[in-house]
Amino acid sequence: MSWTLLWLLLPVAAFSGWLVGRRGGARRTGHRVSRLSTTYFRGLNYLLNEEQDKAIELFMQIAQTDRETVETQLALGHLFRRRGEIERAIRLHQSLVTRPGLDEGQRTQALLELGEDYMRAGLLDRAETLFADLVQAGANVPQALRHLIAIYQAEREWLKAIDHAQRLEKASGESTGRLVAQFHCELADAARAGGDTEQARAHLDQAFAADGQCVRASMAEGHIEAAQGEDAAAIRAWERVVRFDVDYLPEVLEPLLAAYQRRGDSGRARAFLAEMIERHPGVSPVLAMARLQEREEGTQAAIAFLSEQLRRRPSVRGQAALIEMSLDRGEADLKTTLDALRQVTEQLIIRSPAYRCQQCGFGARNHHWQCPSCKSWGGVKPVHSLADA
Protein backbone atom coordinates (compact mmCIF):
# COMPACT_ATOMS: atom_id res chain seq x y z
CA MET A 1 0.00 0.00 0.00
CA SER A 2 1.36 3.44 -0.87
CA TRP A 3 2.13 5.99 1.85
CA THR A 4 -0.57 8.21 0.34
CA LEU A 5 -3.19 5.55 1.01
CA LEU A 6 -1.80 5.07 4.52
CA TRP A 7 -2.32 8.72 5.33
CA LEU A 8 -5.84 8.54 3.90
CA LEU A 9 -6.75 5.62 6.13
CA LEU A 10 -5.08 6.74 9.34
CA PRO A 11 -7.67 9.44 10.12
CA VAL A 12 -10.40 6.83 9.65
CA ALA A 13 -8.56 4.49 11.97
CA ALA A 14 -7.98 7.22 14.53
CA PHE A 15 -11.64 8.24 14.51
CA SER A 16 -12.74 4.65 14.94
CA GLY A 17 -10.25 4.17 17.75
CA TRP A 18 -11.54 7.24 19.53
CA LEU A 19 -15.08 5.89 19.41
CA VAL A 20 -13.92 2.53 20.62
CA GLY A 21 -11.85 4.05 23.41
CA ARG A 22 -14.73 6.25 24.54
CA ARG A 23 -17.09 3.32 24.84
CA GLY A 24 -14.51 0.74 25.77
CA GLY A 25 -13.39 2.44 28.98
CA ALA A 26 -16.52 1.39 30.81
CA ARG A 27 -16.13 -2.21 29.69
CA ARG A 28 -12.45 -2.80 30.46
CA THR A 29 -11.44 -5.00 33.38
CA GLY A 30 -7.76 -4.89 34.40
CA HIS A 31 -5.63 -5.78 31.38
CA ARG A 32 -8.54 -7.15 29.35
CA VAL A 33 -9.48 -5.24 26.22
CA SER A 34 -12.93 -5.29 24.67
CA ARG A 35 -13.52 -7.25 21.49
CA LEU A 36 -14.21 -4.00 19.64
CA SER A 37 -10.92 -2.49 20.78
CA THR A 38 -9.11 -5.64 19.71
CA THR A 39 -10.74 -5.39 16.28
CA TYR A 40 -9.60 -1.81 15.98
CA PHE A 41 -5.98 -2.60 16.81
CA ARG A 42 -6.00 -5.59 14.50
CA GLY A 43 -7.22 -3.32 11.71
CA LEU A 44 -4.53 -0.75 12.46
CA ASN A 45 -1.91 -3.49 12.44
CA TYR A 46 -3.13 -4.68 9.02
CA LEU A 47 -2.97 -1.11 7.83
CA LEU A 48 0.62 -0.61 8.97
CA ASN A 49 1.61 -3.94 7.41
CA GLU A 50 0.11 -2.87 4.08
CA GLU A 51 -2.69 -5.46 4.17
CA GLN A 52 -5.25 -2.88 3.17
CA ASP A 53 -8.11 -5.20 2.25
CA LYS A 54 -8.07 -6.88 5.66
CA ALA A 55 -7.78 -3.51 7.37
CA ILE A 56 -10.75 -2.07 5.51
CA GLU A 57 -12.88 -5.14 6.32
CA LEU A 58 -12.19 -4.73 10.02
CA PHE A 59 -12.90 -1.01 9.96
CA MET A 60 -16.15 -1.86 8.23
CA GLN A 61 -17.01 -4.12 11.17
CA ILE A 62 -16.31 -1.25 13.53
CA ALA A 63 -18.49 1.06 11.44
CA GLN A 64 -21.36 -1.45 11.51
CA THR A 65 -21.14 -1.88 15.28
CA ASP A 66 -22.13 1.64 16.22
CA ARG A 67 -24.75 3.90 14.70
CA GLU A 68 -22.59 6.94 15.36
CA THR A 69 -19.97 5.85 12.82
CA VAL A 70 -21.70 7.26 9.73
CA GLU A 71 -18.71 9.49 9.00
CA THR A 72 -16.43 6.45 9.11
CA GLN A 73 -18.59 4.67 6.54
CA LEU A 74 -18.62 7.73 4.32
CA ALA A 75 -14.84 7.94 4.54
CA LEU A 76 -14.48 4.27 3.66
CA GLY A 77 -16.83 4.60 0.71
CA HIS A 78 -14.87 7.58 -0.55
CA LEU A 79 -11.68 5.56 -0.21
CA PHE A 80 -13.18 2.66 -2.16
CA ARG A 81 -14.05 5.06 -4.99
CA ARG A 82 -10.56 6.55 -5.02
CA ARG A 83 -9.08 3.07 -5.29
CA GLY A 84 -11.36 2.21 -8.20
CA GLU A 85 -13.55 -0.23 -6.22
CA ILE A 86 -16.68 1.42 -7.54
CA GLU A 87 -19.10 -1.47 -6.99
CA ARG A 88 -18.01 -1.72 -3.39
CA ALA A 89 -18.46 2.01 -2.87
CA ILE A 90 -21.92 1.85 -4.43
CA ARG A 91 -23.00 -1.01 -2.17
CA LEU A 92 -21.75 0.79 0.92
CA HIS A 93 -23.44 4.09 0.07
CA GLN A 94 -26.67 2.41 -1.01
CA SER A 95 -26.88 0.60 2.33
CA LEU A 96 -26.13 3.84 4.13
CA VAL A 97 -28.86 5.75 2.26
CA THR A 98 -31.50 3.20 3.30
CA ARG A 99 -30.29 2.99 6.88
CA PRO A 100 -32.91 4.13 9.41
CA GLY A 101 -32.14 6.84 11.90
CA LEU A 102 -29.98 9.06 9.69
CA ASP A 103 -30.51 12.78 10.01
CA GLU A 104 -31.17 14.80 6.87
CA GLY A 105 -27.60 16.05 6.56
CA GLN A 106 -26.14 12.55 6.77
CA ARG A 107 -28.59 11.17 4.24
CA THR A 108 -27.87 14.03 1.82
CA GLN A 109 -24.13 13.43 2.11
CA ALA A 110 -24.62 9.73 1.47
CA LEU A 111 -26.72 10.49 -1.61
CA LEU A 112 -24.05 12.85 -2.94
CA GLU A 113 -21.41 10.19 -2.45
CA LEU A 114 -23.61 7.63 -4.19
CA GLY A 115 -24.10 10.00 -7.11
CA GLU A 116 -20.34 10.38 -7.43
CA ASP A 117 -20.05 6.59 -7.43
CA TYR A 118 -22.51 6.42 -10.32
CA MET A 119 -20.56 9.08 -12.24
CA ARG A 120 -17.31 7.21 -11.73
CA ALA A 121 -18.99 4.02 -12.94
CA GLY A 122 -20.28 5.79 -16.07
CA LEU A 123 -23.91 5.47 -14.93
CA LEU A 124 -24.64 9.08 -15.79
CA ASP A 125 -28.42 8.64 -16.08
CA ARG A 126 -28.64 7.35 -12.51
CA ALA A 127 -26.34 10.09 -11.25
CA GLU A 128 -28.35 12.77 -13.06
CA THR A 129 -31.62 11.55 -11.57
CA LEU A 130 -30.15 11.44 -8.07
CA PHE A 131 -28.62 14.93 -8.21
CA ALA A 132 -31.74 16.39 -9.85
CA ASP A 133 -33.83 14.98 -6.99
CA LEU A 134 -31.51 16.62 -4.46
CA VAL A 135 -31.82 19.97 -6.24
CA GLN A 136 -35.59 19.60 -6.36
CA ALA A 137 -35.64 18.87 -2.63
CA GLY A 138 -33.38 21.85 -1.91
CA ALA A 139 -30.72 19.64 -0.31
CA ASN A 140 -27.09 20.74 -0.74
CA VAL A 141 -28.08 22.41 -4.00
CA PRO A 142 -24.70 23.94 -5.04
CA GLN A 143 -22.80 20.67 -4.84
CA ALA A 144 -25.56 18.76 -6.64
CA LEU A 145 -25.65 21.45 -9.35
CA ARG A 146 -21.88 21.19 -9.85
CA HIS A 147 -22.21 17.46 -10.39
CA LEU A 148 -25.06 17.99 -12.86
CA ILE A 149 -22.99 20.51 -14.81
CA ALA A 150 -20.16 17.96 -15.01
CA ILE A 151 -22.59 15.35 -16.32
CA TYR A 152 -24.01 17.67 -18.98
CA GLN A 153 -20.50 18.60 -20.10
CA ALA A 154 -19.64 14.91 -20.48
CA GLU A 155 -22.82 14.39 -22.50
CA ARG A 156 -22.31 17.64 -24.45
CA GLU A 157 -25.77 18.85 -23.48
CA TRP A 158 -24.72 22.47 -23.52
CA LEU A 159 -28.15 24.07 -23.05
CA LYS A 160 -28.73 22.06 -19.88
CA ALA A 161 -25.22 22.89 -18.73
CA ILE A 162 -25.91 26.60 -19.25
CA ASP A 163 -29.19 26.43 -17.35
CA HIS A 164 -27.65 24.66 -14.38
CA ALA A 165 -24.59 26.92 -14.34
CA GLN A 166 -26.88 29.94 -14.09
CA ARG A 167 -28.83 28.24 -11.32
CA LEU A 168 -25.56 27.54 -9.51
CA GLU A 169 -24.65 31.22 -9.63
CA LYS A 170 -27.99 32.14 -8.09
CA ALA A 171 -27.75 29.43 -5.43
CA SER A 172 -24.14 29.97 -4.40
CA GLY A 173 -23.28 33.51 -5.45
CA GLU A 174 -20.17 32.33 -7.30
CA SER A 175 -19.63 33.66 -10.80
CA THR A 176 -20.20 31.16 -13.61
CA GLY A 177 -20.00 33.63 -16.48
CA ARG A 178 -16.76 32.29 -17.94
CA LEU A 179 -18.13 28.75 -17.85
CA VAL A 180 -21.41 29.76 -19.49
CA ALA A 181 -19.47 31.59 -22.19
CA GLN A 182 -17.54 28.42 -23.03
CA PHE A 183 -20.82 26.49 -23.34
CA HIS A 184 -22.23 29.10 -25.73
CA CYS A 185 -19.00 28.89 -27.76
CA GLU A 186 -19.51 25.13 -28.04
CA LEU A 187 -22.99 25.79 -29.41
CA ALA A 188 -21.61 28.44 -31.76
CA ASP A 189 -19.02 25.98 -33.09
CA ALA A 190 -21.74 23.41 -33.71
CA ALA A 191 -23.87 26.00 -35.52
CA ARG A 192 -20.93 27.06 -37.69
CA ALA A 193 -20.19 23.43 -38.55
CA GLY A 194 -23.82 23.06 -39.58
CA GLY A 195 -23.70 26.15 -41.78
CA ASP A 196 -25.96 28.26 -39.55
CA THR A 197 -23.94 31.45 -39.28
CA GLU A 198 -26.72 33.52 -37.73
CA GLN A 199 -27.26 31.01 -34.95
CA ALA A 200 -23.52 30.95 -34.36
CA ARG A 201 -23.48 34.74 -34.07
CA ALA A 202 -26.37 34.61 -31.61
CA HIS A 203 -24.51 32.22 -29.35
CA LEU A 204 -21.37 34.35 -29.54
CA ASP A 205 -23.42 37.37 -28.47
CA GLN A 206 -24.61 35.37 -25.48
CA ALA A 207 -21.04 34.29 -24.75
CA PHE A 208 -19.97 37.95 -24.63
CA ALA A 209 -22.96 38.74 -22.42
CA ALA A 210 -21.77 36.09 -19.97
CA ASP A 211 -18.08 36.99 -20.22
CA GLY A 212 -17.26 40.33 -21.82
CA GLN A 213 -13.62 39.31 -22.32
CA CYS A 214 -14.17 35.87 -23.78
CA VAL A 215 -11.10 35.07 -25.88
CA ARG A 216 -12.70 32.08 -27.55
CA ALA A 217 -15.76 34.05 -28.66
CA SER A 218 -13.53 36.76 -30.16
CA MET A 219 -11.53 34.17 -32.07
CA ALA A 220 -14.69 32.55 -33.43
CA GLU A 221 -16.13 35.93 -34.39
CA GLY A 222 -12.98 36.69 -36.37
CA HIS A 223 -13.27 33.44 -38.32
CA ILE A 224 -16.94 34.09 -39.09
CA GLU A 225 -16.21 37.62 -40.31
CA ALA A 226 -13.29 36.44 -42.45
CA ALA A 227 -15.41 33.70 -44.00
CA GLN A 228 -18.00 36.35 -44.90
CA GLY A 229 -15.32 38.49 -46.55
CA GLU A 230 -15.44 41.12 -43.78
CA ASP A 231 -11.70 41.44 -43.19
CA ALA A 232 -11.94 44.73 -41.30
CA ALA A 233 -14.33 43.20 -38.78
CA ALA A 234 -12.20 40.05 -38.57
CA ILE A 235 -9.11 42.14 -37.83
CA ARG A 236 -10.92 43.96 -35.03
CA ALA A 237 -12.04 40.66 -33.50
CA TRP A 238 -8.59 39.06 -33.65
CA GLU A 239 -6.84 42.17 -32.34
CA ARG A 240 -9.32 42.09 -29.46
CA VAL A 241 -8.13 38.56 -28.61
CA VAL A 242 -4.64 39.76 -27.68
CA ARG A 243 -6.04 42.68 -25.71
CA PHE A 244 -7.92 40.15 -23.62
CA ASP A 245 -5.05 37.65 -23.33
CA VAL A 246 -1.77 38.11 -25.19
CA ASP A 247 -0.86 34.44 -24.64
CA TYR A 248 -3.30 33.51 -27.43
CA LEU A 249 -1.44 35.55 -30.05
CA PRO A 250 -0.08 32.44 -31.87
CA GLU A 251 -3.67 31.22 -32.38
CA VAL A 252 -4.75 34.31 -34.32
CA LEU A 253 -1.50 35.57 -35.82
CA GLU A 254 -1.60 33.70 -39.13
CA PRO A 255 -5.21 34.53 -40.11
CA LEU A 256 -4.77 38.08 -38.81
CA LEU A 257 -1.69 38.68 -40.98
CA ALA A 258 -3.53 37.18 -43.95
CA ALA A 259 -6.37 39.64 -43.38
CA TYR A 260 -3.90 42.55 -43.21
CA GLN A 261 -2.36 41.37 -46.48
CA ARG A 262 -5.71 41.04 -48.25
CA ARG A 263 -6.46 44.63 -47.29
CA GLY A 264 -2.97 45.79 -48.35
CA ASP A 265 -2.40 47.25 -44.90
CA SER A 266 1.29 46.54 -44.31
CA GLY A 267 1.67 49.58 -42.06
CA ARG A 268 -0.95 48.33 -39.59
CA ALA A 269 0.57 44.85 -39.69
CA ARG A 270 4.02 46.22 -38.84
CA ALA A 271 2.65 48.37 -36.02
CA PHE A 272 0.76 45.43 -34.57
CA LEU A 273 3.79 43.13 -34.76
CA ALA A 274 6.06 45.74 -33.20
CA GLU A 275 3.67 46.01 -30.26
CA MET A 276 3.43 42.24 -29.93
CA ILE A 277 7.23 41.83 -29.95
CA GLU A 278 7.29 43.97 -26.82
CA ARG A 279 4.30 42.36 -25.12
CA HIS A 280 4.39 38.70 -26.13
CA PRO A 281 7.01 36.42 -24.49
CA GLY A 282 7.26 34.02 -27.43
CA VAL A 283 9.01 34.28 -30.76
CA SER A 284 5.92 34.17 -32.98
CA PRO A 285 5.66 37.94 -33.62
CA VAL A 286 9.43 38.13 -34.25
CA LEU A 287 9.21 35.42 -36.91
CA ALA A 288 6.17 37.10 -38.47
CA MET A 289 8.00 40.43 -38.65
CA ALA A 290 11.05 38.72 -40.19
CA ARG A 291 8.88 37.13 -42.89
CA LEU A 292 7.24 40.47 -43.59
CA GLN A 293 10.64 42.14 -43.91
CA GLU A 294 11.91 39.32 -46.13
CA ARG A 295 8.95 39.82 -48.46
CA GLU A 296 9.21 43.59 -48.58
CA GLU A 297 12.91 44.36 -47.98
CA GLY A 298 14.76 41.18 -48.89
CA THR A 299 16.35 38.21 -47.15
CA GLN A 300 19.42 40.06 -45.90
CA ALA A 301 17.33 42.59 -43.98
CA ALA A 302 15.24 39.79 -42.48
CA ILE A 303 18.36 37.86 -41.40
CA ALA A 304 19.82 40.94 -39.74
CA PHE A 305 16.57 41.65 -37.88
CA LEU A 306 16.10 38.03 -36.79
CA SER A 307 19.72 37.66 -35.66
CA GLU A 308 19.40 40.73 -33.46
CA GLN A 309 16.12 39.54 -31.95
CA LEU A 310 17.51 36.05 -31.22
CA ARG A 311 20.34 37.58 -29.22
CA ARG A 312 17.69 39.10 -26.98
CA ARG A 313 15.41 36.05 -26.81
CA PRO A 314 17.01 32.73 -27.85
CA SER A 315 14.52 30.33 -29.40
CA VAL A 316 14.60 26.97 -31.14
CA ARG A 317 11.97 28.07 -33.64
CA GLY A 318 13.86 31.28 -34.23
CA GLN A 319 17.04 29.31 -34.83
CA ALA A 320 15.22 27.12 -37.36
CA ALA A 321 13.94 30.18 -39.20
CA LEU A 322 17.38 31.76 -39.26
CA ILE A 323 18.92 28.56 -40.63
CA GLU A 324 16.20 28.41 -43.30
CA MET A 325 16.90 31.97 -44.41
CA SER A 326 20.66 31.37 -44.36
CA LEU A 327 20.29 28.28 -46.53
CA ASP A 328 18.81 30.43 -49.26
CA ARG A 329 21.97 32.57 -49.27
CA GLY A 330 24.60 30.16 -47.92
CA GLU A 331 27.68 28.96 -49.76
CA ALA A 332 27.79 25.40 -51.06
CA ASP A 333 30.24 24.08 -48.44
CA LEU A 334 27.97 25.28 -45.61
CA LYS A 335 24.74 23.98 -47.05
CA THR A 336 25.02 20.36 -45.79
CA THR A 337 25.81 21.41 -42.22
CA LEU A 338 23.07 24.01 -42.10
CA ASP A 339 20.55 21.59 -43.55
CA ALA A 340 21.39 19.00 -40.90
CA LEU A 341 21.03 21.60 -38.16
CA ARG A 342 17.68 22.60 -39.56
CA GLN A 343 16.42 19.01 -39.53
CA VAL A 344 17.51 18.48 -35.92
CA THR A 345 15.85 21.71 -34.89
CA GLU A 346 12.62 20.76 -36.62
CA GLN A 347 12.59 17.44 -34.76
CA LEU A 348 12.99 19.25 -31.44
CA ILE A 349 10.01 21.40 -32.30
CA ILE A 350 7.87 18.41 -33.33
CA ARG A 351 8.59 16.51 -30.12
CA SER A 352 7.91 19.42 -27.81
CA PRO A 353 4.38 20.16 -26.57
CA ALA A 354 3.02 23.28 -28.19
CA TYR A 355 0.34 23.80 -25.52
CA ARG A 356 0.18 23.26 -21.78
CA CYS A 357 -2.70 23.41 -19.29
CA GLN A 358 -2.19 26.14 -16.69
CA GLN A 359 -4.20 24.11 -14.16
CA CYS A 360 -2.69 20.62 -14.29
CA GLY A 361 0.32 20.86 -16.62
CA PHE A 362 -1.11 18.62 -19.36
CA GLY A 363 0.95 18.98 -22.55
CA ALA A 364 -0.36 18.62 -26.10
CA ARG A 365 0.59 19.32 -29.68
CA ASN A 366 -2.91 20.59 -30.55
CA HIS A 367 -5.03 23.18 -28.79
CA HIS A 368 -8.01 22.14 -26.64
CA TRP A 369 -10.50 24.56 -25.14
CA GLN A 370 -11.30 21.99 -22.44
CA CYS A 371 -8.26 20.27 -20.96
CA PRO A 372 -8.48 16.52 -21.69
CA SER A 373 -6.83 15.80 -18.35
CA CYS A 374 -8.39 18.02 -15.65
CA LYS A 375 -11.46 19.15 -17.69
CA SER A 376 -10.94 22.85 -16.88
CA TRP A 377 -11.88 25.36 -19.58
CA GLY A 378 -9.73 28.02 -21.22
CA GLY A 379 -6.49 27.07 -19.47
CA VAL A 380 -4.66 25.25 -22.30
CA LYS A 381 -2.34 27.88 -23.73
CA PRO A 382 0.67 28.05 -26.05
CA VAL A 383 3.95 27.47 -24.24
CA HIS A 384 6.82 29.94 -24.27
CA SER A 385 9.84 27.99 -22.95
CA LEU A 386 13.22 28.12 -24.68
CA ALA A 387 12.61 24.79 -26.46
CA ASP A 388 8.99 25.49 -27.33
CA ALA A 389 8.87 29.22 -27.99
N, C-alpha and C positions, 0 to 999 in steps of 0.2 A: 504493500500500500504506500502511496506517495506521502511525503510529509504534508502536502497541501490537504489531502484527505484526512490525515490525522488531526490537523488543526480544525478542520470542519467538524469532526466528530467529537473532539474533546469538550466543547461547550455543551453538547447534548449529554455526554457522559457526566459532566460536572453537575448539570441541572438535575439529572436523574439521581445522582448520588446525594444531592442536597435533600431531595424529597425523601429518599430512603432514610437518610440520617435523621431527618426531622421526625419521621414516624417510627424509625427503628429504635430511638433512644428509650422509649417506654417499654419496648419488648425485649431489651437486652438483659441477660442474666450473667454476671461475671464476665468470663471471656467468651461466652457464646455470642454468635452473631446471627441475626435473623436470616431466614432463607432469602428474603428479598435483597438484603445487603450483600449476601454471598453472590447472588446473581449479578448484582452490579459490579462487584470487584472481578468476577470472572469475565464479564463483558469488557471491562477496562483492560484486563490482562490480554484478552484476545486482540483488542485494539492495538495495544503496544507491541504485540508480537505479529502485527500485520495480518491477522486472520479476520479480515473485515466482515466477511459473511457471518461468521459465528458471533462476532461482536454485535452486529446489527440485529440478529435474531434475539439475542439476550436483551438488548435494549428495547426491542419490541415487546418482550414479555413484561419488562418493567412498565412500559407505557400502558399495557393492557391491564395492569394490576390496579391502577389508581385512576380515577376519573379526572384528577387534576393534572394529568400529564398530556393534555391536548397539544400544548406547544411542543412537547417532545415528539409526538407523532407527526406534527406538521414539519418539524425539522428533519425527521427521518424520511418523510415523503419527498421533501425537497432534495435531500441527498440522493435518494434513489433516482430522481429525475436527472440530476447532474451527472450521475454515473451511467446514464443511458438505460436504466432498468425501468422503462416507462410503464410496462404492465404492472409491475409491483407498486409503483407510485400510484397508479390509477386505482388499484384494489385498496390500497391503504386510505386514500382520500375518499373513495366512494363509501367505505365503511365508516369513516369519520363523519361524513355528511349525514348519514342515516342514523347516527348514534343519538340516542335520547339524552336530554339534559344539557345540550350545548346552548350557550347563550347566542344571541344574534350575531355578535362580532366574530365568535369562533366559527360559526357555521358559514358566515360570509367568507372568512379567510380560507376555510376548507374548500369552498366552491371555487374561489379564485385559483387555488392550487390545482384543483381538479381540471379547471379550464386550461391551465398551462400544460398539464399532462396531455390533454387532448391535442393541443397545438403541437407539442413536441412529437406526438405520435402521428401527426398528419391528419387527425380527425377534425378538420376545421369546421365542418357543419355542426358537430356536437359542441365544440368550443364556442362557436358563434351563438348558438341557442342559449348556452349557459350564461355567457356574458351579457347577452341581450336581456335575459330574465333579471339579472342583477341590476342592470340599468333601469329597467322598468320598475323594479321594486325600490329603487333609490338607495341600494346598498353598495357602498364603496364605488360610487359612480366613476370618478376619474380613472381609477385603475382598470375597471372593466372597459371603459371607453378606449383606453390605450391599447388594450388587448384586441378590441374589435378593429381598431385602425390598423393594427399589424396584420390581422387576418385579411382585411379588405385590400391591403397592399399586396399581400401574397397572391390573392385571387385577382388582382388588377381590376377591382371594382372601385374605380376612382370616384364616382359620384357618392357612393356610400362612405368612402373614406373621407371625402370632403365634409359631408354632413356630420359625421361623428367627430371630426377634428374641430368643427365649429362648436359642437355641443360640449366638447372637452374644454374649449376656451371659456365658455360660459360657466361650466361647472367648477373649474379649478382656478380660473383667472390667469392661467399661463397662456402666453401668446402662441398661436399655431399658424400665424400668417404665412411664414416661410414654407411650412409643410403643405398648407392648402395651395400655395402657389405652385409647388412642384406637381401636385395632383392635377391642377388645371393645365400645366404644361404637358403632362402625359396625355391628357385628352386632346390638347391642341396638336400634338404629334400624330395621334391617331387620326384626327380629322384631316390633317395635311396628307397623310399617307392615303387616305380615302378620297382625296381630291376636293374636299370641302374647305376651301380657303376661308370663307366667311365664318364658318363655325370655328375654325382654328383661331381666327382673329378674335372672336368673341371670348374664347377661353383664355387667350393671352391678356385681354382686357381684364378679365376676372383675376388672372394671376397677378397683374400689376395692382389691382385693387387690394389684394391680400398682402402683397409684398411690393412696395413701390420701387425697390431696388433689386428686383429679381433678374439676376444675370441670365438665367436660362431663357426667360421670356424675351429679353432683349435680343439674344442670339437668334431665337426662332423668328422674331419679328423681322430681323435683318434678312434672313433667308427667304421669308415670304415676299418681302418688298423686292429683293433682287430677282426672284422668279417672276414677278410681275413687271419687271423692267423699270422699277422705281429705284434707281441707284442712289439718288440723293437721300431718299428716306432710309434705304439700307445702310448707307454710310452713317447717318445719324444714330441708327439703332446700334450698329457695331461699335461706334465710338463711345456710346453710352455704356457698353459692356465694361470697358476698361476704366471708366469713371467709377463704376460700381465696385469692380474688383480687378485690379491690374494683372493678377495672376492668370486670368483667362485670356490674356492677349494672344498667345499662340493659337487659340481656338478660332479666333476671328481674323487674324492677320492676313491670311491668304485671300479669303473672299473680299476683305476690305480693300486690300491693295488692287485686286482685280477691278473693284468698283471704281476706285480712283482712276485707274488706267482707262476704263471705258469712258469716263467723263473727261479724260485728258487733263486731269488736275494734279500734275506732278508736284506743284508747289505745296498743295495741302498735304499730299502724301509725305513729302520731305519734312514738313513741319510736324506732322503727327509722329513720324518715326524718330525725329530728334527728341521730341518730348518723351517718347517711350524708352529711348536709350537711357535717359536719365532716371526714369521711374521704374522700369521693369528690371528685375535682377537677372533675367536670362539673356541669352545671346540672340534670340529670335529677331528683335528689331535691328540689331547690328547687321545680321546677315541680310535682312530685307533691304536695309539702306545700301549695303555693299552691292547687292544685285541691281538696285536702282541706279547707282553710280556707274556700274559696269555697262549698263544699257545706254546711259546717257552721256557718260564721260570717258568710257573705255576701261579695259581691264587693268591697266597700270594704276589708274586712280583708285579703282576698287581695292586692289591689292594693298596699296599704301594706307587707305582708310582702315581696312580690316586688320592689317598688321598692327597699327596703332591701337585699335580697340582691344585686340587680343592681349596686348601687353598689360592693359588695365584689367581685363577680365578673362583669364585663360578659360578655354572651353574646347571640349573634344569636337563638337559640331563646328565650331569656328575654325579649328585646325583643319578639319576635313574640307571645309569650303576654301580655305586658303590654299591647300594642296591642289584642289581642283582648279582653281584659277591659275596657279603656278604651272600646272601641267600644260595649260594652253599656251604658255609662253616659254616653258623650260627648254633647256638644251637637251640634245638626244641622250647624252651620257647620264643625265639626271632623271630621265623619264622613268626608267625601271624602278629606281629607288622610291621616287615620289608616288608612283602607282601602287607599290606594295604598301607604303605608309597609308595611302588613302584606303586601301582595302581593309587593313587592320582597324583603322579608325571607324570605318563603316560597321564592322562587326561589333565593336564596342558599343556603338550606338544602338544596334539592333538588339543586343542582349541586355541592355539597360532598360528598366521600367521608365516609361515616359510619363506616367501618372502615379500619384500616391495619395491614399486617403489620409486626410489630416486627423481623423478620429482614431483609426486603428493601425495605420501604416501599410495597408494593403497596396501592393504594387501591381501595375498593369501596363500593357502596351497600348491599349485602347481606352478611351474615356468612357466613364459610366457616371450617369447622374446619381444613381443609387449605388452605394458601395456594395459589391457582391459579398463582401465579408461581414461587415458590421451592420449593413442595411441603412446607414445614415444617408441623408440626402445632401447634395451640393458640396460635399467635402473632398471629392476626388479631383485633384488639381494637377496641372503640369508641374514637374519637378525642376529644380534649378541648381542641382549639385554640379560639381566640376565635370563629372563623367556624363551627366544627363542634360546639362544646360545647352 
